[in-house]
């Protein structure tokens, strides 16, 4: 008998039988995968699309240097805080319904972001965007698991999804540069409106309505509030150390508050919640735990790279927004090309060594970035480091995604996928907050000693890249420590869409 999508309410998503009785791709499967990847790209791009526009936004809306990070962090912290609640809401209300609702809220928030007249309004609407994205991202993975059966078909879909997510970060920088140089930074948000509407129509057309898996589940509101508030307070405590030292009563008080909130979250999830956002049984799986640890460490360095490199280009080298965006193009193109070799390497090296190799190469790229200087040209400052970084990112990102759901029972696959999204987002957000704060302190010290602004900024940026390179190296060591031989023999064919008998 042919394998079928679990969305059996839509016969268009049933897989026709092949000669061997295996899953066969149809046009409907391809379009469903396209909609889910596009929805993922829409929310992922918005994590980085504002980076190129930050200097312009700072001037336009009168942001302070310390508060400017919240244009990024307001999105990422709320996104991470609501990912797990978003995943659970799909079980209760239906995944397609929740994804469409998330897309609608995201589209409306994008309009509000573009219309922002002051710093507070932009940060607030970015937070709403992040919350909406928290209901979109887990649905894309959960519906992939519904549509594509476990095995080669699902591996293929997840690999494509992972490649799209990896490319989205650098693509967001290019898109942001184009809009800042053209109609203005507001259009980096306005462009989401037609795309969001098209994704809603695509979801209605190609994703079948699914029934909730249980009508008796309850939202873990306490878990969502304590985790989101705890992470938000912790991030804010770190960001404001540029004006309030680590030893100040204010900073210590905020950190203690964050620890209490997050500590209660852990207790609540383990002992009181009937439907916990995080089933801690997942962490008994060594590979799943490792995937989240490695993801958090790796993305903490990568988020800093996009933020710091962009500021260096615009504040020290005085590049235009369009030139800044274009300089990320080699990274984006090479990332797509390098991702194509991962399916051949994964069965041979396995998750453990392929992830470690990717982190090592990405670490070399970050270390090369630490040599940025106004005396170097584009090739030495950006092109060569970005090639190392994109190769390393391509090699590591897909194995981490595979590891995140390796050996997880089907009922928890969506939650496990949501968890690795949480660690990616929160790890990146906290990494950005901590490292940029340290780098800013270094720059401030140099300015106080009489160095010029360009020299002080460059030294601070170099130090940020050095820390990022160390974190990436630690991520590689963690991969070796946690992972075993997962992934060996598991063929993932990214090119199979063109050869697997797609019904046109």
N, C-alpha and C positions, 0 to 999 in steps of 0.2 A: 504494500500500500504506500502511496506517496505521502511524504511528510507534508504537514499542513501548518499554516499559521494558527496560532491560538485564537486569532480574531475570526472565528468561523462564522460570525454573523455577516461577513462580507465575502461572498464567493469569489470576488475578484482577487482576494488575497490568498486563496487556496493554491497550493503548489501542484501543478499538473504532474502526473507520473512520468518519470524518465524510464529509460530502458532498464536501469538498475534499481528503480524504485527509490531514487534519492531525491532530495529537494532540488527543484528546478526554478530558477529565477524567471519571473514574468515582468512585463512592463509595469504592472501594478506594484510589484515589490520594489522595483527601481525607483518609482515615483514616491512611494512611501518612505524609502530610505533618503531620498533627496529632501523631502519635506522635513524629516527629523534632523538631518544634518544641517539644513539651512536654519532651522529654529535654534539649534545649538550654536551655529556660527553667529547668529544675530545677537545672542546674549554674550557670547565670548568676546566678540569684537569690541563690545562696549566697555570691557575691562581696560583696554589699552587705547581706544580711539581718542580719548581725551589727552593722552600723554603729550602728543605733538602740540596740542592746542593749549597746554597749561600756561606757558608764558603769556599768550594772548588773553586767555581767560583771566589771569592774574591782574593784568592791566585793566581789562574791560570792566571787571566786577570788583576791583579793589580788594583782592585777597591779600592776606599777609603770607609771608613765606611758610610759616608753620602750618597755617590753616589750608594751604593749597593742596596738601596731601589728601585732604578729606574729599576732594573731588573724585579721587580714586578710591579711597578707603570707605567712604559712605556707601558706595556701590558694593565693594567686595565683602565688607563685614556683614551687611544685611543679606547679601546673596548667600554667604556661607551659613548664616544663622537660620535661614528659612529653607535651605535645601532639604533637610530631613523632614520637616513638617510638610513641605511640598510633596515629597515622595509619598508620605502617608496619606495625604489628602487624595491622591490618585486612587488608592485602594478604596477609600470611602465613597468618593463621588464619581469615579470613572476617570481614566487617565487622559482620554482625548478631551473631555470636558475641562479638566484642570489645565491642560496645556493651552487650550484655546483661551480660557480665562486669563492665564498668565500672559499670553501674547497680547491680549486686549489691554491689560493694565500696563504692560511694558510699552506699548505703542502710545497710550495716553500720557504716560510719564515722560516719554521721549519728547512729546510736544511741549510739555511743561518745562523740561530742561532747556529746550531751545528758546523758550520765551522768558527765561530767567532774567531778572533785572538787577539782582544783587547776589552776593556770595551765599547768604543763608538760603535763598530760594533754590539756587543750583544744588547745594549740598543736600537739601531736603528732597528735591525731586530725584536726584541721583540715588538716594536711599530707597525711594519707592521703586525706581528701576531695578535696583538690586534685589529687593524683596520679590518683585514680579519674576525676575530671572530665576529666583530660587524655586519657583513653581514650574518653570519651563524645563530646566536642565535635567532633573531626575526623570521627568516624563519621557524625554527623548530616549534615554537608555532603557527605561522600563518598557516602552513600546517596541523598541528593537527586540527585546527579549520575548515579547508577545508574538511579534510577526515572524521572527526567524528562529527555527528550532535549534536547540543546543548542538554544537558540532561545527563543521566547516562553514555552514551558512551564517550562523551567528558570529563566528570568529571573523568572517569576512566583513560583515556589517559593522561590528565593533571596531575593526581595524580602520575601516573607512571613516567611521565617526571619530576615532582618535586622531587620525591624520588631519581631518577638518578642524578639530579643536586646536591642534598644535599650530596649524597655519594661521588660525584666526588672530592670534596675538600680534604677529608682525603685520598681518593684513590691516588690522585696525589702525596701526601707526601710519600706514600708507594712505588709507582713506582719510584719516584725520588731517594729514598734511595737505592733501588735495583740497579739502574743504576750507581749511584755514587760509590757504593761498588764494582760493577762489571766492565763493560767496560769503564765507565767514565761518567762525567756529560753531555758530548755532546750527549750521546745516549738518554737522556731524551727528546731531540728534534728529533733525527733521527727516533725514534720509531713512530713519527707522520706520517712519509712518507708512509709506507705501509698501516697504518690505514686510512689515508686520501684518498689514492687511492681506497681502498676498499669501503669507504663511497661514493665516487663519482660513482663507479660502482653500488653500492646498490641504490643510488638515481636514476640513469638512469634506473635501472631494476624495482624498486618497487614504485617510485613516478611518477605519470603521469604528463606530461607537462601541465601546466595551462596557460591560456590566461591572459594577464594583465587586471586588472579591469578598467583601463583607460589609453588611449594612449596620453592624453592631460595633464597629471600631470607633474609638473616640480620638479627637485631636489631643495630642499631648501639649496643651497650651503652656503648662508650667515649664516643661522641658524646653519649648521654643523660646519662651521669655527669658529663662535663666541663662541658657546658652548664648543667645543673641546679646543680652545685656552684659553678660560676663565678658564676652569677647570684645564688645564695643568699648567697655570701660577699660579693659586691658590695653587695647590699641590706642585709645585716647591718652591713657597714662604715659605710654611710651612716646607718642608724638609730641606731647606738651613738655617733654623734658628739655627741649631747646630753650624754654623760658623758665621752667621750674626744675631744678636739678633733681637727680635720682634720690638724693638724701633729704629733699624737702618733705615737710609734713603732707603737703598736697599730693605729691607723687606717691608717697608711701601709703597714704589713705586710699587712693584710687586703686593701687595694686592689691591692697588687702581686700577691698570691696570686690574686685574682679575674682580673686582667688576664692572668696566665700561663695560668690554666685556660681562659679564653675564647679566648685566642690559640691555644692548642693545639687547641681545638675547631675553629677555622677551618682550621688546617693539616690536622688529621685528616680533616675533611670533604672537603677539596680533593684530598688526595694519598694517603690511606691507606684510607679507608672504601670498601668495595665497594658498600655500600648506604647512602649518606649520609642522615642525617636531613634535611639541607638541601641539595638539589641547587642549587649556586650558579649554575647556568645560568639559573635563574629570574630572577636579578638583572640579566641582560642585557636583560630586558624593562623599559624605562624606566617604564612605567605600573605594573607590579607593584612595582618598587622604590619608586616614589612612594607607592603605596597603603600600604605598610608604614611609610614615614617619616611620612606624614600621620597614620596611625592611632596610632602611638606618641606623637606630639606632642599630638594631641587628647585621647587618653585619659589622658595624664599629668595634664592639667588637670581632667578630669571626675572621676577617682577622688578627687582632693583635694576637689572641691566636695561630694561626698556625705559624706566623712569630716568635713571642717571645719564644714559647715553643721549637721550633726547635733550635734557637740560644742558649737557656739555655742548652739544651741537649749536643750541640756540643762545645760550648765555655766555659761552666763552668764544666759540668760533663765529657766532652771530649768523648762522645759516638761516635761511628762510624756512618757513614751515614746509613748503613743497620740497625743497632740497632735503630736508630732514626726513620726510616721508619716503622719498625716492631711495635714500640710502639704506632703507630697510628692505628694498625690493630683492637684492641678492640673497638675503637671508630667507625670505619667503619662497623664492623660486627653488633655491637649493634644498630647503626643507622638504618641499614636495618631491623633488627628485630623489633625495636620500631616503625618504620614507618607503620608496618602492623596493629598496633592497632588504628591508626588514623581514618580510615574509620568508625570504630564502635563508636568512641568518638565524631566525628564531628556533627552527627545529634543530639546528646544528649546535648552537651555543646555549640555548635555553634562556629563560628569563633572568637567571642569576648573573651570568657572565655578560649577556648582551646589555643589561641595565648598567652593570658596573663599567663596561667599556664605554657606553654612551655618556655616563656621568664623568668619566675621566676625560673624554674628548671635549665635552662641554666645559669642564673645568679649565682645560687648556685655553679654550676660547675666552673665558672670563678673565683668566690671568693675562692674556694678550691685551684685553680691553683695559687692564689696569695700567698699561703703558701709554694711554692716551695723552696726547700733548699737542699744544698749538703749533709746535714745530713739525709735526708729522703730517703727511698727506692723508687723503681719504683711504688709500689702500691700506696703509699701516694702522690707521686709527680704527677703521670700521670693516672694510671688506674682508680682509684676512681673518680677523677675530670672528666675524659673523659666520664664515664658512665652517670654522671649527665648531662654533656654537650650534649651528643648524644641524650638522652631522650628528653631534652628540645628542641633541634633543630628539632627532628622528629615531636614533637607535634606542633611546631610553623610554620615550613616552608610550609607545605601543606595548612593550613588555610590562610596564607598570600597570597599564590598563588590564592586560591579561591576568596579571598576578592579583589584581584587586578583586576578581571574582573567581579565582581558581579554587575549586573544591567547595564552593558555596552552594547550598541547596537552592533549588530554583525559587522557593518562596522568599528567599532573602537576597536574591541577586540584585534587585532594584535598590535595596537599602545599601548593599555593599558598594554598588556603583555610585550611589549618592555620597557615601562616606569618602570615597577617593576624590570626589568633586569638592567636598567640604575641606579636606586637608590641602588640596591644591589652592583653593581660594583663601582660606585662613592662613595657611603657611606663607603664601605670597603677600598677603596684606600685612601680617605681623613682621615678616622679613623686611618689607619695604619700610615699615614704621621704625623698626629697631636700627637697621643699617643706615637709613637716611638720617636718623637722629645722631648717630655716632659720627657720620661723615660731616654733618652740619656743625657739630661741636668742634671737629678738627679744623674746619674752615674758619670758624669764629676765632679759635685760638691763634691761627696764623694771621688773620686780619688784625688781631690785637697786638701781634708782635711786629706789625709794620709791613707785612707782605701786601702786594697788590691784589685786587679782587680776583683777577684772572688766575694768578698763581695759587691763591688760597682755594678758589673753587676747584681748580684742576686737581690739586692735592687731595681735597676731600673726596672728589669723584674717584680718583685712583684708589684711595683707601676703601671705598665702598665696593669696588670691583674685586679687590684683594679678599675682602671678607666673603663676597659671593663665591669666589673660586674655592675658598676653603670649605664653605657649606656644600658645594657641589662634590668636592672630594669626599666629604663625610657621607654624602648620600650614596656614593659608589661603595664605600666600605659597608654601609648599612645594608645595601643590596646583597653583598657577599655574605654578610652575617645572617640575614633573615631568610633569603631565598635558597632553595635547593636546586633541583633540576627541572622545575616547572617550565612547561613550554616546549620541551624537547619532543620532537615528533608531531607537534600540533601544527599542521600546515595552515597558514593564513595567506590566501591569494588575493592581493589587492587588485590584480588585473582581471580577475575572473568575471567581472561584470561584462567584459567584452567577449568572453568565450564560453560562458556557462549556459548558453542556450536561452538568452534573454528573449522573451516573447515581445516582438515589436509589432 
